[in-house]
Amino acid sequence: MRVSRPVKIIPLQHPSVGAGSSSSSSNSPAAFFSGLATKWKRLTFLQFIDGLFPCYRWIRTYRWRDDFQVDLIAGLTIGIMLVPQAMSYAKLAGLEPIYGLYTGFVPIFVYAIFGSSRQLAIGPVALVSLLVSNVLRGIAGPSDELYTELAIVLALMVGILECILGLLRLGWLLRFISHSVISGFTTASAVVIGLSQAKYFLGYNITQSSKIVPLIQSIIAGADQFAWPPFVMGSGILAVLLVMKHLGKSRKQFRFLRAAGPLTGVILGTTLAKIFHHPSISLIGEIPQGLPSFSVPKNFGYAKSLIPTAFLITGVAILESVGIAKALAAKNGYELDSSQELVGLGLANIFGSFFSSYPSTGSFSRSAVSNESGAKTGLSGIITGIVMGCALLFLTPLFEFIPQCALAAIVVSAVIGLVEYEEAIFLWRIDKKDFLLWIITCTTTLFLGIEIGVLIGVGVSLAFVIHESANPHIAVLGRLPGTTVYRNVQQYPEAYTYHGIVVVRIDAPIYFANTSYIKDRLRDYEVNVDNSIRRGPEVERIYFVILEMSPVTYIDSSAVQALKDLHQEYRSRDIQIAITNPNREVLLTLSKAGVVELIGKEWYFVRVHDAVQVCLQQVQSLHQTSSPAAESKPNRFERLLKQRGEDLSVAELESGQRKASASRNGDPNLEPLLSHKFTP
């Protein structure tokens, strides 16, 4: 007879219920504030200054000989790029160009002090300008003073909201907005922005709307007023800008062209307008000279109407600006605190609103140019602010001759890069569900408007999240040949299972929303046996269900009750549940609820292989005692539990042989059961 090692079970030590109370108390509000107090006491003065003024981190280590030159070049480059862009984006927002220059002045200095990114270039951006125009157009006309005042109030509201989210570290709330939603929304917004600038190319006014249908209808209706001069000039400048941007991206030696594009467009347009001035080519006109004066935002009576847009702009700041800042920080080898970044952006908007700024945030294109120009610290942002100040003090008389079509060309060249059709193609290849989400968001934003489009996109995104959570992935596990590893039989067809035993892995937390689905799937596995290779003693039905719970990070009271119901249901059909590798918190919850005692401590195991070996013994005993005489015994599982000390050969059971080994000699080739101690 073959000599084999018998199975020996080392008892699993369960944490006591009393130990759980200390663990749960650590998550209480009192413990949270106590932890904050402890951290505050341990805070050194230097750490306090670093947290309050992030700029101090690079100031105290600044290397003037190595860093100043590249910061100077980067700051001048972004300043030259920002001056024409700021005026263009202000026109897109329905404001006078001077307010774009104001928005690119004070907020930059504030962010350089309180912001933690060293390469992020903040100021007016196209998407935020569209959002400002979209909400304010329904309250007042662009020529009204109220329109400008509300834009400044909106900057204050956005800043306060960003600071609140940053201080309370609530930025994670916006993680529920899928990247597909943001991409679809950005693409649709870019199309709307491009169409809204058509009036400067065509030479006649069109309806201002955030929906594509009224824009196209207006463009078609006014076709008889088409003027060639602004179209030719605007198209020519746009072509030059696109060529310069392409060369700047594709050729390293022409990298400077990307930043010089907007300034080139302004100079070219101004020169052509001076030489070939035509009545159909409209100019910017007179721009006030001098720095912005201090003034307190007013007209808060419309603040309630601005709240949705303030949240939307804040969402763009978190998802885009903070995302860009974190990517640049990782690329340049320093750490960035997302909450501190939000506070920095918020303070920039708050201080900016007292100096006639409308909402600002980080610009992807200018930040990329800043990084490519070699910006090392926030000093580059301060230099950009100085350039903007010089433009306000000395150059505004020159700006009145800039053609409107030149600014429109700058806007269009910037938003073309926001049309993320490549992202849609990628999503189609990778995940059809995300592609559908992209299409829904983009389409609804184009045809129903910005707010409705975003709400529908976010709603559908949350619906997908809820569906995935309520219908978690559940896999039947089989043993890989020659190992003690158990994997999904669908992913590994060579994995084999055992007669009378089904091993199920639940790949999600178990809570009230998914308990019904999990119970239904377990019932299906009991009835519908998979087609994988099966070994062990041949029996006609399932006697053991092993739940692999290592992926289960949390269970709630509904899940506990579901396990109790499932245990009673299985017990009525002589089926035993076994649970493997639950984490400490899950095991504490089960212990408090009495589920451990209900199922039996002997049916909790460290790993799947331990549970399978024990269940194989029981299946073998059931197979040997499945006679009419044995059926008359009162309780099958009481009889099985008494047989746990029998020395059955694991090797024989796993191969399907029915003989039991009486020998206690060990086989070194067989892996022993692992013991695992759950400490309180």
SVG drawing of the C-alpha trace seen along z (x, -y; Angstrom):
<svg xmlns="http://www.w3.org/2000/svg" viewBox="-34 -104 60 106">
<polyline fill="none" stroke="black" stroke-width="0.4" points="0.0,0.0 1.2,-3.5 2.6,-5.4 1.1,-8.9 0.9,-11.7 -2.5,-12.2 -4.2,-15.5 -3.8,-17.5 -5.7,-20.6 -4.1,-23.3 -7.0,-25.2 -7.5,-28.8 -7.2,-31.4 -10.2,-33.8 -10.0,-37.4 -12.3,-38.0 -15.3,-40.4 -13.7,-42.6 -10.6,-43.1 -12.9,-44.5 -14.1,-47.3 -10.6,-48.8 -10.3,-48.5 -13.6,-50.2 -12.9,-52.9 -9.8,-53.9 -12.1,-54.9 -14.4,-57.1 -14.5,-60.9 -12.8,-61.3 -9.9,-59.2 -9.7,-61.1 -9.4,-64.5 -7.1,-63.0 -4.8,-61.9 -5.0,-65.4 -4.0,-66.9 -1.1,-64.5 0.2,-65.4 -0.2,-69.1 1.9,-68.7 4.6,-66.9 4.7,-69.6 7.9,-71.5 8.1,-75.2 9.7,-74.4 7.0,-71.9 4.4,-74.5 5.9,-77.1 6.1,-74.5 2.4,-73.7 1.3,-77.3 3.6,-78.6 4.6,-75.8 6.8,-78.2 9.2,-78.1 10.1,-74.5 11.8,-75.7 13.0,-79.1 15.2,-77.6 16.9,-75.2 17.0,-77.6 20.1,-77.4 20.5,-80.8 23.3,-79.8 21.6,-76.6 17.8,-77.4 17.4,-81.1 18.2,-81.1 15.8,-78.3 13.1,-79.8 13.6,-83.2 13.3,-81.6 10.2,-79.6 8.5,-82.7 9.2,-84.9 7.9,-82.2 4.7,-81.7 4.2,-85.4 4.5,-86.0 2.1,-83.1 -0.4,-84.2 -0.9,-87.9 -2.7,-87.2 -4.4,-84.1 -5.8,-86.0 -7.4,-88.5 -8.8,-85.8 -10.3,-83.8 -11.9,-86.9 -13.7,-87.5 -14.8,-83.9 -16.2,-84.5 -18.1,-87.5 -15.9,-90.0 -13.7,-92.8 -10.1,-91.7 -8.7,-93.7 -10.3,-91.2 -8.4,-88.4 -5.2,-90.3 -6.3,-91.0 -7.0,-87.2 -3.5,-86.5 -1.9,-88.9 -2.8,-88.7 -3.8,-85.0 -0.4,-84.0 1.5,-85.7 -0.9,-84.2 -0.5,-80.7 3.3,-81.0 3.1,-81.5 0.4,-79.1 0.4,-76.5 2.6,-73.4 3.2,-72.8 6.3,-74.3 5.4,-74.0 1.6,-74.5 0.7,-77.7 -2.6,-79.1 -4.8,-81.8 -7.8,-82.0 -8.5,-78.9 -10.9,-78.2 -13.2,-75.6 -13.7,-77.8 -14.4,-80.8 -17.1,-78.9 -18.7,-77.9 -18.6,-81.5 -20.2,-82.7 -22.8,-79.9 -24.1,-80.8 -23.9,-84.6 -25.6,-84.9 -28.8,-83.7 -28.7,-86.5 -27.4,-89.6 -26.1,-90.7 -22.3,-90.9 -22.5,-94.7 -24.1,-95.1 -22.0,-96.0 -23.8,-93.3 -22.3,-90.7 -18.8,-91.6 -19.6,-91.9 -21.1,-88.4 -18.0,-87.0 -16.0,-88.4 -18.4,-87.0 -18.1,-83.6 -14.4,-83.7 -14.8,-84.4 -17.3,-81.5 -15.1,-79.1 -12.1,-80.1 -14.1,-79.5 -15.4,-76.2 -11.9,-75.0 -10.5,-76.1 -13.3,-74.2 -12.7,-71.0 -8.9,-71.3 -9.0,-72.1 -11.5,-69.3 -9.7,-67.0 -12.9,-66.2 -11.4,-66.2 -12.0,-62.4 -15.7,-63.1 -15.1,-64.0 -13.3,-60.8 -16.7,-59.3 -16.7,-61.4 -15.3,-59.0 -12.5,-60.1 -14.8,-59.1 -17.3,-61.8 -14.6,-64.5 -13.2,-63.5 -16.6,-63.5 -17.5,-66.8 -14.2,-68.4 -14.6,-67.3 -18.2,-68.6 -17.1,-71.9 -14.3,-72.3 -16.7,-71.9 -19.0,-74.5 -16.1,-76.9 -14.9,-76.6 -18.4,-77.3 -18.9,-80.2 -15.8,-81.9 -17.1,-81.5 -18.7,-85.0 -15.2,-86.6 -14.2,-84.6 -17.5,-85.0 -17.9,-88.7 -21.5,-88.6 -23.1,-87.9 -24.4,-84.5 -26.5,-83.3 -24.6,-82.8 -25.5,-79.3 -23.9,-76.3 -25.9,-74.0 -24.7,-73.0 -28.1,-73.2 -28.8,-76.9 -25.2,-77.7 -25.4,-75.9 -28.8,-77.3 -27.5,-80.8 -24.5,-80.3 -26.6,-79.1 -29.2,-81.8 -26.6,-84.6 -24.7,-83.2 -25.8,-86.1 -23.8,-88.5 -20.6,-86.6 -17.4,-88.8 -14.2,-87.5 -11.6,-89.8 -12.0,-88.5 -12.4,-84.9 -9.2,-85.0 -7.2,-86.8 -8.5,-84.6 -8.0,-81.4 -4.5,-82.4 -3.5,-83.2 -5.1,-79.9 -3.1,-78.0 0.1,-79.7 -0.7,-78.9 -1.4,-75.2 1.8,-74.8 3.8,-76.4 2.2,-74.2 2.8,-71.1 6.5,-71.9 6.9,-72.8 5.5,-69.4 7.2,-67.2 10.6,-68.9 12.7,-69.4 14.7,-72.2 11.5,-74.1 10.1,-73.8 10.0,-77.5 7.5,-77.9 4.7,-76.4 5.0,-79.2 5.6,-81.9 2.4,-81.0 -0.1,-83.2 2.2,-86.2 3.0,-85.6 -0.7,-85.5 -1.3,-88.8 1.6,-90.6 0.6,-89.2 -3.0,-90.1 -2.2,-93.6 0.2,-94.2 -2.3,-93.0 -5.1,-95.1 -2.9,-98.2 -1.9,-97.7 -5.2,-96.3 -7.8,-97.6 -11.3,-96.8 -14.6,-97.8 -15.6,-94.1 -12.5,-93.4 -13.4,-94.4 -10.7,-95.4 -10.5,-95.0 -10.6,-98.7 -9.4,-100.8 -8.1,-98.8 -7.6,-100.6 -4.0,-101.1 -2.7,-100.3 -2.8,-97.7 -6.1,-96.5 -7.4,-98.4 -8.7,-96.7 -12.5,-96.3 -14.8,-94.1 -17.0,-91.8 -20.7,-92.8 -24.1,-91.8 -24.4,-88.5 -28.1,-88.4 -27.5,-86.1 -25.1,-83.8 -27.7,-81.0 -27.8,-80.8 -24.0,-80.6 -23.6,-77.7 -23.9,-74.8 -21.4,-76.5 -19.1,-77.1 -19.2,-73.4 -18.5,-72.5 -15.5,-74.8 -14.2,-73.4 -14.6,-69.9 -12.6,-70.9 -9.9,-72.3 -9.7,-69.1 -9.8,-66.7 -7.7,-68.6 -5.5,-71.1 -4.6,-68.9 -4.2,-66.0 -1.7,-68.0 0.1,-69.2 0.5,-65.7 1.8,-64.4 4.4,-67.2 5.4,-66.7 6.1,-63.0 8.0,-63.9 10.2,-66.4 10.8,-64.3 9.0,-66.1 5.9,-65.4 2.6,-67.2 -0.3,-67.4 -3.6,-67.5 -5.4,-69.2 -2.7,-71.9 -3.0,-72.3 -6.7,-72.9 -6.2,-75.5 -3.6,-77.2 -6.0,-77.4 -8.8,-78.6 -6.7,-81.4 -5.6,-82.5 -9.3,-82.9 -10.3,-84.5 -7.5,-87.2 -8.0,-87.6 -11.7,-88.4 -10.7,-91.4 -8.7,-92.6 -11.3,-92.2 -10.4,-88.6 -12.9,-86.0 -12.3,-82.3 -8.9,-80.9 -7.3,-77.4 -4.4,-75.5 -3.8,-75.5 -2.7,-72.2 -1.0,-73.8 0.8,-76.5 1.8,-74.0 3.3,-71.7 5.2,-74.6 6.4,-75.6 7.7,-72.1 9.3,-71.9 11.0,-75.3 12.7,-73.8 10.8,-75.6 12.3,-74.5 10.4,-76.5 7.5,-78.8 9.8,-81.7 8.9,-81.1 5.3,-81.9 6.4,-85.2 8.3,-86.2 5.2,-85.4 3.2,-87.7 5.8,-90.5 5.4,-90.1 1.6,-90.5 2.1,-93.6 4.4,-95.2 1.8,-94.5 -0.9,-96.2 1.3,-99.2 2.9,-99.8 1.5,-97.7 -2.3,-98.1 -2.3,-101.1 -0.9,-98.7 -3.6,-96.1 -6.5,-98.2 -5.4,-97.4 -5.5,-93.6 -8.2,-92.1 -10.9,-90.1 -10.4,-87.3 -6.7,-87.0 -7.9,-86.4 -10.5,-83.9 -7.8,-82.0 -5.8,-81.7 -8.8,-80.3 -9.6,-77.8 -6.0,-76.7 -6.0,-76.0 -9.3,-74.1 -8.5,-71.9 -6.3,-69.9 -9.2,-69.4 -11.1,-67.3 -10.2,-63.9 -11.3,-61.6 -8.3,-59.4 -9.6,-58.8 -12.9,-57.6 -11.1,-55.2 -9.0,-53.9 -12.1,-53.4 -13.8,-51.5 -10.9,-49.1 -10.5,-48.7 -13.9,-49.1 -17.2,-49.4 -19.0,-50.6 -16.6,-53.6 -17.0,-54.3 -20.8,-54.4 -20.3,-56.8 -18.1,-59.0 -20.7,-59.1 -23.6,-59.8 -21.7,-62.7 -20.5,-64.2 -23.8,-64.0 -25.9,-65.3 -23.5,-68.2 -23.7,-69.1 -27.4,-69.0 -28.8,-69.6 -26.3,-72.1 -23.3,-72.0 -25.1,-71.5 -27.5,-68.9 -24.7,-67.0 -22.5,-66.9 -25.4,-65.8 -26.4,-63.0 -22.8,-61.9 -22.2,-61.8 -25.5,-60.1 -24.8,-57.4 -21.2,-57.0 -22.6,-56.5 -25.2,-54.1 -22.3,-52.0 -20.5,-52.1 -23.6,-51.0 -24.3,-48.3 -20.7,-46.9 -21.0,-47.1 -24.4,-45.4 -23.2,-42.7 -19.7,-41.8 -17.4,-39.4 -17.7,-35.9 -15.5,-33.1 -15.4,-29.3 -11.9,-28.3 -10.0,-25.1 -6.7,-23.8 -3.8,-24.3 -2.1,-20.9 1.0,-20.2 0.3,-23.1 -1.8,-24.1 -2.9,-27.2 -6.5,-27.8 -7.5,-30.0 -10.6,-30.9 -11.5,-28.0 -12.7,-30.3 -9.2,-31.9 -7.3,-28.7 -9.1,-25.8 -6.5,-23.3 -7.5,-23.9 -9.6,-21.0 -12.2,-20.9 -13.5,-18.1 -16.7,-16.2 -19.1,-17.4 -17.1,-20.6 -17.5,-24.0 -14.9,-26.8 -16.3,-30.3 -14.3,-33.5 -16.2,-36.8 -14.2,-39.7 -15.9,-42.6 -17.1,-43.8 -20.4,-42.3 -23.1,-44.7 -26.9,-45.3 -26.8,-46.1 -25.2,-42.8 -26.2,-40.2 -29.2,-39.0 -27.0,-38.7 -24.3,-36.7 -26.9,-34.4 -28.5,-33.8 -25.1,-33.0 -24.2,-30.6 -27.5,-28.7 -26.7,-28.6 -23.3,-27.1 -24.9,-24.4 -27.3,-23.3 -25.2,-24.1 -22.0,-22.2 -19.1,-23.7 -17.5,-21.8 -14.0,-21.8 -12.1,-18.6 -13.3,-17.0 -11.4,-14.7 -11.9,-13.0 -14.6,-10.5 -17.5,-10.6 -20.7,-11.8 -23.9,-13.0 -24.3,-16.5 -22.6,-19.3 -21.9,-18.8 -19.5,-21.6 -19.4,-25.3 -16.1,-27.0 -16.1,-30.8 -12.8,-32.3 -13.0,-35.7 -9.6,-37.2 -10.8,-39.9 -13.7,-40.8 -12.6,-43.9 -15.9,-44.7 -19.2,-43.2 -22.3,-45.0 -25.2,-43.8 -27.2,-42.8 -24.3,-40.6 -24.2,-39.0 -27.9,-38.2 -27.5,-36.8 -24.8,-34.5 -27.0,-33.3 -29.9,-32.7 -27.6,-30.9 -26.2,-28.7 -29.7,-27.6 -30.8,-27.0 -27.7,-24.9 -28.0,-23.0 -31.5,-22.0 -30.1,-20.3 -27.0,-18.8 -24.6,-21.3 -21.8,-22.8 -20.3,-26.3 -16.5,-26.7 -14.8,-30.2 -11.2,-30.8 -8.8,-33.6 -11.2,-36.4 -9.3,-39.5 -9.3,-40.6 -12.1,-43.2 -14.4,-40.8 -13.7,-38.1 -14.4,-40.5 -17.8,-41.4 -18.7,-37.7 -17.6,-36.9 -19.7,-39.8 -22.7,-38.7 -22.4,-35.1 -21.8,-33.7 -18.5,-32.1 -20.2,-30.0 -23.2,-29.4 -21.1,-27.9 -18.5,-26.5 -15.0,-27.6 -13.7,-24.4 -15.0,-25.5 -12.7,-28.6 -9.4,-28.1 -6.3,-30.0 -6.3,-29.1 -8.4,-27.3 -6.2,-24.2 -6.7,-23.5 -10.4,-23.7 -10.4,-21.5 -8.4,-18.7 -10.8,-18.6 -13.8,-18.6 -12.3,-15.8 -12.1,-13.7 -15.8,-14.3 -16.8,-13.6 -14.9,-10.3 -16.7,-9.4 -20.0,-10.3 -19.2,-8.2 -18.3,-5.2 -21.3,-5.5 -24.0,-6.2 -25.9,-3.0 -29.6,-2.8 -28.4,-1.9 -26.3,-5.0 -29.2,-7.1 -31.2,-6.2 -28.8,-8.0 -30.2,-11.2 -27.7,-13.9 -25.1,-13.4 -22.9,-16.4 -22.8,-15.4 -21.4,-12.0 -18.9,-13.7 -17.5,-16.0 -16.7,-13.0 -14.6,-11.6 -12.3,-14.6 -9.6,-12.8 -9.5,-9.9 -6.2,-9.6 -7.3,-9.6 -4.7,-9.9 -4.8,-13.3 -3.0,-11.9 -5.5,-9.0 -8.5,-11.3 -7.3,-13.9 -6.6,-11.2 -10.1,-9.7 -9.0,-6.6 -11.3,-5.5 -9.0,-3.7 -8.0,-5.3 -4.5,-5.1 -3.9,-4.0 -0.3,-5.1 0.9,-8.3 4.2,-8.5 4.8,-11.8 5.3,-12.3 7.7,-15.1 6.3,-15.8 2.9,-16.8 2.5,-20.4 1.3,-20.7 -1.6,-22.9 -0.7,-26.4 -1.5,-27.9 -2.6,-31.5 -3.1,-33.5 -5.5,-36.4 -4.2,-38.6 -6.4,-41.2"/>
</svg>
